[in-house]
Amino acid sequence: MAEIPTDRTAVYLGPFDPPTTYHRRTAAMLAELHGRVVVRPLANRTSEASLPIHRAVMADHNFAGLEHVSVDLGELERLPASLAVRQPDDEGAADVTYAVSAAMLAGGAAELTRNRSQAHFTILKMPSETIAAEDLPPNHVVLEVPEHRPSAAVRLQLVEDTEVDDLLEPRVAEYIRRHGLFKATPPARECRHRPGKPRLQLYFDAENAAAVEVANELRTYEHHEPELIVSIGGDGTMLRAIRKHWRSRLPFYGINVGHLGFLLNDRVELRFWDHDLRLYQLPLLRVETTNGDGERHATLAFNDCWLERSAGQTAWIEVEVNGETRMPKVVCDGMLIATAAGSTSYARAMRATPLPFNTPLLTLAGSNVLKPEFWQPAVLTLDSCITIRNLDPVKRPLRGFVDGVEFGPTTEMTARVSHIAAVELLFTQEHDPVAKLAVLQFPRFT
């Protein structure tokens, strides 16, 4: 067997659907050999494949805490445009070896890398496996690994309700149970959840006296391996917490010491972990903005993103949906794209209909629309890709905002639901956002 090259970064490729304890041990072993490992989940073309967002969360949970191991979700974010693996930045790099299972080489596995003849491979082979000579890439070494249960077999056990906890990391197993993955019915976007142990990470504004007071009451439950993130403040504090910590993949519980607190719970009952809570998994928007110099910047939004005029002239905006120009010219003060969660915020002020949290729709709304006359906010399917573009950036400059954060002069903004970024929010029964929405839509008059 050829010697394992230790001077290369190992890019560990696989569907990881679900990732197992074997995959975690293998990543740790590769890190010891190579010093650095990048785990890259690839497109899974089997009928049992779970949604990209679930695969992204499971991968982050499975490989969390391993030294010198990171998770690259770029291929999942690019889905579902193509099931073929796109050329990554490390394609053909001399200091990279692609670590793949022997099973992935069947048929030549041309999709693993376009530059297969020059790329280096570390083939992970069980003693019971054989590899056809024609399937071997030119530059490869074989690394023998222990016999293990493939992900396909684990999926089958999950379908049959067979115990698999010994094959899965605890957080992966809990996530699968929580969302009902690998079952005949579609995964749940909302469910009941009781946190159990109060192992908390606190997020609050140290300048807010009320937030500090609540945080001090919860200090005793802080933990270096938290199970929950508790945001204390207003909705703005929660948005900041989400932007900073969404990749931790922990549920968020908000405590309101601010004003409206649509995303939050009241502070009356601080021992919320003793109760069954309503859990919603909510998508984030992937937002790309372009400035006047043509520079593009990608970020995430939980509520909304928008363009608005930054001078005295009205804005002239073109609206494109899924590559088709839907409105060639909108004369207005600005245009906004919102998630269902964000539809109760700025979008509502633009006369958009507030949507329940679990509604798989996006909202497109305009501010002070002059033309087209009488145009009303639109609702679009969750798989829509929306671009709003400034038609006259010189005379009618616009500025961009993402969740209230200004991005400065912006000529174009494109938004779609991210395939890898989502958050889980927890609510008590008394503060379920569905009930709050009813109050918004049916106000009481006295």
C-alpha positions as CSV (number, residue, x, y, z in Angstrom):
1,M,0.0,0.0,0.0
2,A,1.3,3.5,-0.9
3,E,2.2,5.7,2.0
4,I,-0.5,8.1,3.3
5,P,0.5,11.7,2.4
6,T,0.5,13.6,5.7
7,D,1.3,17.0,4.2
8,R,-2.1,17.5,2.6
9,T,-5.5,18.8,3.9
10,A,-8.0,15.9,3.8
11,V,-11.3,16.9,2.2
12,Y,-13.7,14.2,3.6
13,L,-16.5,13.7,1.0
14,G,-19.7,11.8,1.4
15,P,-23.5,12.1,1.6
16,F,-23.4,11.7,5.5
17,D,-27.2,11.0,5.4
18,P,-27.2,10.5,8.4
19,P,-23.7,11.0,9.6
20,T,-22.8,8.3,12.1
21,T,-20.3,7.8,14.9
22,Y,-18.1,6.0,12.4
23,H,-17.9,9.2,10.3
24,R,-16.9,11.1,13.4
25,R,-14.2,8.7,14.3
26,T,-12.9,8.7,10.7
27,A,-12.7,12.5,10.6
28,A,-10.7,12.4,13.9
29,M,-8.4,9.8,12.5
30,L,-7.9,11.8,9.3
31,A,-7.1,14.9,11.4
32,E,-4.4,12.9,13.2
33,L,-2.9,11.9,9.9
34,H,-3.2,15.2,8.0
35,G,-3.5,17.9,10.7
36,R,-6.6,19.4,9.0
37,V,-9.8,18.0,7.7
38,V,-12.7,19.6,5.9
39,V,-15.9,17.6,5.9
40,R,-17.9,18.3,2.8
41,P,-21.4,16.7,2.5
42,L,-22.3,16.0,-1.1
43,A,-25.6,15.6,-3.0
44,N,-27.4,12.4,-2.0
45,R,-29.3,11.0,-5.0
46,T,-31.0,8.2,-3.2
47,S,-34.8,8.3,-2.7
48,E,-34.3,8.3,1.1
49,A,-32.3,11.5,1.0
50,S,-33.3,14.1,3.6
51,L,-33.6,17.8,2.8
52,P,-30.4,19.8,2.6
53,I,-31.2,21.8,5.7
54,H,-31.5,18.6,7.8
55,R,-28.3,17.2,6.4
56,A,-26.5,20.4,7.2
57,V,-27.7,20.4,10.8
58,M,-26.8,16.8,11.3
59,A,-23.3,17.3,9.9
60,D,-22.7,20.3,12.1
61,H,-23.9,18.3,15.2
62,N,-21.9,15.2,14.2
63,F,-18.5,16.7,13.8
64,A,-18.8,19.5,16.4
65,G,-15.9,19.8,18.8
66,L,-13.4,17.8,16.8
67,E,-10.0,19.5,16.8
68,H,-8.7,20.6,13.3
69,V,-12.0,19.5,11.7
70,S,-14.4,21.9,10.0
71,V,-17.6,21.4,8.0
72,D,-18.0,23.0,4.6
73,L,-21.7,23.1,3.6
74,G,-21.1,24.9,0.3
75,E,-22.3,22.0,-1.9
76,L,-25.6,21.7,0.0
77,E,-26.2,25.5,-0.3
78,R,-25.8,25.2,-4.0
79,L,-28.5,22.5,-4.2
80,P,-30.9,21.9,-5.9
81,A,-29.6,23.6,-9.0
82,S,-27.6,20.5,-9.9
83,L,-26.9,17.1,-8.4
84,A,-23.4,17.2,-9.8
85,V,-20.7,18.4,-7.6
86,R,-19.5,21.8,-8.8
87,Q,-15.8,22.6,-9.0
88,P,-14.7,23.7,-5.5
89,D,-11.9,26.1,-4.8
90,D,-9.6,23.3,-3.9
91,E,-10.1,21.4,-7.2
92,G,-6.8,19.8,-8.1
93,A,-4.8,21.5,-5.4
94,A,-1.5,19.8,-4.7
95,D,-2.0,20.1,-1.0
96,V,-5.4,18.4,-0.9
97,T,-6.4,14.8,-0.8
98,Y,-10.0,13.7,-1.2
99,A,-11.0,11.1,1.4
100,V,-13.8,8.9,0.0
101,S,-15.4,5.6,0.8
102,A,-14.7,2.7,-1.5
103,A,-18.4,2.5,-2.3
104,M,-18.3,6.0,-3.7
105,L,-15.9,4.9,-6.4
106,A,-18.3,2.6,-8.1
107,G,-18.6,3.4,-11.8
108,G,-15.7,5.8,-11.6
109,A,-17.5,8.4,-9.6
110,A,-16.8,11.1,-12.1
111,E,-18.9,13.6,-10.0
112,L,-16.4,13.5,-7.2
113,T,-14.1,15.9,-9.0
114,R,-13.9,17.2,-12.5
115,N,-10.1,17.0,-12.5
116,R,-10.1,13.3,-11.5
117,S,-6.9,12.5,-13.4
118,Q,-4.8,15.0,-11.3
119,A,-6.6,15.0,-8.0
120,H,-5.3,12.9,-5.1
121,F,-7.6,10.4,-3.2
122,T,-7.4,8.6,0.1
123,I,-9.8,5.6,-0.3
124,L,-11.4,4.4,2.9
125,K,-11.9,0.7,2.5
126,M,-13.4,-1.9,4.8
127,P,-11.7,-5.4,4.8
128,S,-14.9,-6.9,3.3
129,E,-14.9,-4.5,0.3
130,T,-13.3,-4.9,-3.1
131,I,-12.7,-2.1,-5.7
132,A,-12.7,-2.7,-9.4
133,A,-9.4,-1.7,-11.0
134,E,-11.1,0.5,-13.5
135,D,-12.8,2.5,-10.7
136,L,-9.5,3.5,-9.1
137,P,-8.3,7.1,-9.8
138,P,-4.7,7.4,-11.0
139,N,-3.4,9.1,-7.8
140,H,-4.6,7.3,-4.8
141,V,-3.8,5.5,-1.6
142,V,-5.9,3.0,0.3
143,L,-6.6,3.4,4.0
144,E,-8.2,0.4,5.7
145,V,-11.0,1.3,8.1
146,P,-13.0,-0.9,10.5
147,E,-16.2,-2.7,9.3
148,H,-19.2,-0.4,10.0
149,R,-22.9,0.2,9.3
150,P,-23.3,2.3,6.1
151,S,-25.7,5.3,6.3
152,A,-28.2,3.5,4.0
153,A,-28.5,0.6,6.5
154,V,-28.9,3.2,9.4
155,R,-31.7,4.9,7.4
156,L,-33.5,1.5,7.0
157,Q,-33.2,0.9,10.8
158,L,-34.7,4.4,11.4
159,V,-37.6,3.6,9.0
160,E,-38.3,0.4,10.9
161,D,-38.0,2.1,14.3
162,T,-35.0,-0.1,15.2
163,E,-32.7,1.2,17.9
164,V,-29.8,3.1,16.4
165,D,-28.6,5.3,19.2
166,D,-25.3,3.4,19.5
167,L,-24.6,4.3,15.8
168,L,-25.4,8.1,16.1
169,E,-24.0,11.0,18.1
170,P,-26.6,11.9,20.8
171,R,-27.4,15.3,19.2
172,V,-27.9,13.8,15.8
173,A,-30.2,11.1,17.3
174,E,-32.2,13.7,19.1
175,Y,-32.5,15.9,16.0
176,I,-33.7,13.0,14.0
177,R,-36.4,12.1,16.6
178,R,-37.4,15.7,17.0
179,H,-38.1,16.3,13.4
180,G,-39.3,12.8,12.5
181,L,-36.6,12.2,9.8
182,F,-36.4,9.1,7.7
183,K,-40.1,8.3,8.1
184,A,-42.9,7.7,5.7
185,T,-44.4,11.1,6.5
186,P,-42.7,14.4,5.7
187,P,-40.4,15.9,8.4
188,A,-42.2,18.1,10.9
189,R,-41.6,21.9,10.7
190,E,-43.0,22.3,14.2
191,C,-43.3,19.9,17.2
192,R,-43.5,19.7,21.0
193,H,-40.2,19.8,22.8
194,R,-39.2,19.6,26.4
195,P,-35.6,20.8,26.9
196,G,-34.9,18.6,29.9
197,K,-31.6,19.7,31.6
198,P,-31.3,23.5,31.8
199,R,-27.9,23.8,30.2
200,L,-28.0,27.4,28.9
201,Q,-26.0,29.9,26.9
202,L,-27.1,33.4,27.6
203,Y,-27.2,36.3,25.1
204,F,-28.3,39.7,26.3
205,D,-27.4,43.4,26.1
206,A,-25.2,44.2,29.1
207,E,-26.4,47.9,28.9
208,N,-30.1,46.8,29.5
209,A,-30.7,46.7,33.2
210,A,-33.8,44.5,32.9
211,A,-31.9,42.0,30.7
212,V,-29.0,41.9,33.2
213,E,-31.5,41.2,36.0
214,V,-33.0,38.2,34.2
215,A,-29.6,37.0,33.1
216,N,-28.4,37.0,36.8
217,E,-31.4,34.8,37.7
218,L,-30.3,32.3,35.1
219,R,-26.6,32.4,35.7
220,T,-26.6,29.2,37.7
221,Y,-27.8,27.3,34.6
222,E,-25.1,28.5,32.3
223,H,-23.0,25.5,30.9
224,H,-19.9,25.1,28.7
225,E,-21.8,22.6,26.6
226,P,-25.2,24.3,26.3
227,E,-28.4,22.7,25.0
228,L,-30.3,26.0,24.6
229,I,-29.5,29.6,23.7
230,V,-31.6,32.1,25.8
231,S,-31.9,35.5,24.3
232,I,-32.9,38.2,26.8
233,G,-34.1,41.6,25.5
234,G,-36.4,42.5,22.5
235,D,-36.9,41.1,19.0
236,G,-33.7,43.0,17.9
237,T,-31.7,41.1,20.5
238,M,-33.1,37.8,19.2
239,L,-32.2,38.7,15.6
240,R,-28.6,39.5,16.7
241,A,-28.4,36.3,18.6
242,I,-29.6,34.3,15.6
243,R,-27.1,36.0,13.2
244,K,-24.2,35.3,15.6
245,H,-25.1,31.8,16.8
246,W,-27.3,30.0,14.2
247,R,-24.4,27.7,13.2
248,S,-24.4,26.3,16.8
249,R,-27.6,24.5,15.8
250,L,-29.1,24.9,19.3
251,P,-32.8,25.9,19.9
252,F,-33.4,29.6,20.8
253,Y,-35.7,30.6,23.7
254,G,-36.4,34.3,23.9
255,I,-37.4,36.2,27.1
256,N,-39.0,39.6,26.5
257,V,-37.8,42.6,28.5
258,G,-38.3,44.9,25.5
259,H,-41.4,46.1,23.7
260,L,-43.5,44.0,21.3
261,G,-41.5,40.7,21.6
262,F,-43.2,38.8,18.8
263,L,-40.3,36.3,18.7
264,L,-40.2,36.0,22.5
265,N,-41.8,34.8,25.7
266,D,-42.7,36.8,28.8
267,R,-40.3,36.7,31.7
268,V,-43.0,35.5,34.2
269,E,-42.0,31.8,34.1
270,L,-38.2,31.5,34.0
271,R,-38.2,27.7,34.6
272,F,-39.5,27.1,31.1
273,W,-37.5,23.9,30.7
274,D,-40.0,22.1,33.0
275,H,-42.8,22.5,30.4
276,D,-43.6,21.2,26.9
277,L,-42.7,24.0,24.5
278,R,-43.7,24.6,20.9
279,L,-40.7,24.3,18.6
280,Y,-40.6,25.9,15.1
281,Q,-37.9,25.3,12.6
282,L,-37.7,28.5,10.6
283,P,-35.6,29.1,7.4
284,L,-33.2,32.0,6.9
285,L,-32.9,33.9,3.7
286,R,-29.6,33.9,1.8
287,V,-29.2,37.4,0.6
288,E,-26.7,38.7,-1.9
289,T,-26.2,42.4,-2.4
290,T,-24.3,44.3,-5.1
291,N,-22.9,47.8,-4.5
292,G,-22.1,50.5,-7.0
293,D,-18.6,49.1,-7.7
294,G,-20.1,45.7,-8.6
295,E,-18.9,44.0,-5.4
296,R,-21.1,41.2,-4.1
297,H,-21.7,40.4,-0.5
298,A,-23.6,37.4,0.9
299,T,-25.3,37.3,4.2
300,L,-28.3,35.8,6.0
301,A,-31.6,37.3,7.1
302,F,-34.2,35.9,9.5
303,N,-37.0,38.5,9.0
304,D,-36.4,40.5,5.8
305,C,-34.2,42.4,3.5
306,W,-35.1,45.5,1.4
307,L,-33.9,48.3,-0.8
308,E,-35.1,51.9,-0.1
309,R,-34.4,55.3,-1.6
310,S,-31.5,57.2,-0.1
311,A,-32.2,60.5,-1.9
312,G,-35.2,62.8,-2.6
313,Q,-36.1,61.0,-5.9
314,T,-38.5,58.0,-5.9
315,A,-37.0,54.6,-6.6
316,W,-37.2,52.8,-10.0
317,I,-36.9,49.1,-9.2
318,E,-37.1,46.1,-11.5
319,V,-38.4,42.9,-9.9
320,E,-37.3,39.5,-11.1
321,V,-38.6,36.1,-9.9
322,N,-36.8,32.9,-10.8
323,G,-35.1,34.5,-13.7
324,E,-38.2,36.1,-15.2
325,T,-38.9,39.8,-15.1
326,R,-42.2,40.1,-13.3
327,M,-42.3,43.9,-12.9
328,P,-40.1,45.9,-15.3
329,K,-40.5,49.1,-13.4
330,V,-41.9,49.8,-10.0
331,V,-42.0,53.4,-8.9
332,C,-41.9,53.5,-5.1
333,D,-39.9,54.3,-2.0
334,G,-38.6,50.8,-1.7
335,M,-39.1,47.0,-2.0
336,L,-38.9,44.3,0.7
337,I,-38.6,40.5,0.8
338,A,-39.7,38.8,4.0
339,T,-40.0,35.3,5.4
340,A,-43.2,34.2,7.1
341,A,-41.7,35.1,10.4
342,G,-40.8,38.6,9.1
343,S,-44.3,39.2,7.6
344,T,-45.5,40.5,11.0
345,S,-42.8,43.2,11.1
346,Y,-41.9,45.8,8.4
347,A,-43.8,43.9,5.7
348,R,-47.0,44.4,7.7
349,A,-46.5,48.1,7.7
350,M,-46.4,47.8,3.9
351,R,-49.9,46.3,4.0
352,A,-48.7,42.7,3.6
353,T,-50.8,40.0,5.2
354,P,-49.1,38.6,8.3
355,L,-48.4,34.8,7.8
356,P,-48.2,32.1,10.4
357,F,-44.7,31.0,11.3
358,N,-45.0,27.6,9.6
359,T,-46.3,28.9,6.3
360,P,-44.0,27.9,3.4
361,L,-44.3,31.3,1.7
362,L,-42.2,34.5,1.1
363,T,-43.7,38.0,0.9
364,L,-42.8,40.7,-1.6
365,A,-44.0,44.1,-0.6
366,G,-43.5,47.7,-1.7
367,S,-43.3,51.0,0.2
368,N,-45.5,53.8,-1.1
369,V,-45.9,52.2,-4.6
370,L,-47.0,54.7,-7.2
371,K,-46.8,52.4,-10.2
372,P,-48.0,49.9,-11.1
373,E,-51.2,51.5,-9.7
374,F,-53.0,49.6,-7.0
375,W,-50.3,46.9,-6.8
376,Q,-50.6,44.8,-3.6
377,P,-48.0,42.8,-1.8
378,A,-47.4,39.3,-3.3
379,V,-46.9,35.9,-1.7
380,L,-44.4,33.5,-3.4
381,T,-43.5,29.9,-2.9
382,L,-40.6,29.1,-0.6
383,D,-38.4,27.9,-3.5
384,S,-38.6,31.4,-5.2
385,C,-35.4,33.3,-6.0
386,I,-36.2,37.1,-6.0
387,T,-34.0,39.9,-7.4
388,I,-34.8,43.6,-6.9
389,R,-32.7,45.8,-9.0
390,N,-32.1,49.6,-9.2
391,L,-32.9,50.9,-12.7
392,D,-31.2,54.3,-12.2
393,P,-28.5,54.1,-9.5
394,V,-26.9,57.4,-10.5
395,K,-30.0,59.7,-10.2
396,R,-32.0,57.5,-7.8
397,P,-29.6,55.8,-5.5
398,L,-30.8,53.1,-3.1
399,R,-29.4,51.6,0.1
400,G,-29.9,48.1,1.3
401,F,-30.9,46.6,4.6
402,V,-30.8,43.1,6.0
403,D,-32.7,42.5,9.2
404,G,-32.4,46.2,9.9
405,V,-28.6,46.3,9.4
406,E,-27.7,48.8,6.7
407,F,-25.4,47.7,3.9
408,G,-24.9,51.1,2.3
409,P,-25.4,52.0,-1.4
410,T,-26.9,48.9,-3.2
411,T,-27.7,48.4,-6.8
412,E,-29.1,44.9,-6.6
413,M,-30.4,42.5,-4.0
414,T,-31.2,38.8,-4.5
415,A,-32.8,36.6,-1.9
416,R,-33.8,33.0,-1.6
417,V,-34.3,30.6,1.2
418,S,-31.0,29.1,2.4
419,H,-30.6,25.4,2.0
420,I,-28.3,25.1,5.0
421,A,-29.3,27.9,7.5
422,A,-32.3,27.6,9.7
423,V,-33.1,28.2,13.4
424,E,-35.3,26.5,16.0
425,L,-37.4,28.8,18.2
426,L,-39.1,27.7,21.4
427,F,-42.3,29.1,22.8
428,T,-44.5,28.4,25.8
429,Q,-48.1,27.6,25.0
430,E,-49.2,31.0,26.3
431,H,-46.9,32.8,23.9
432,D,-47.2,30.7,20.8
433,P,-46.8,33.1,17.8
434,V,-49.9,31.6,16.2
435,A,-51.9,33.0,19.1
436,K,-50.1,36.3,18.8
437,L,-50.9,36.5,15.1
438,A,-54.6,36.2,15.9
439,V,-54.3,39.2,18.2
440,L,-52.7,41.2,15.4
441,Q,-55.4,40.3,12.9
442,F,-58.4,40.5,15.2
443,P,-57.7,43.5,17.5
444,R,-60.2,44.1,20.3
445,F,-62.0,47.4,20.4
446,T,-63.4,48.8,23.7
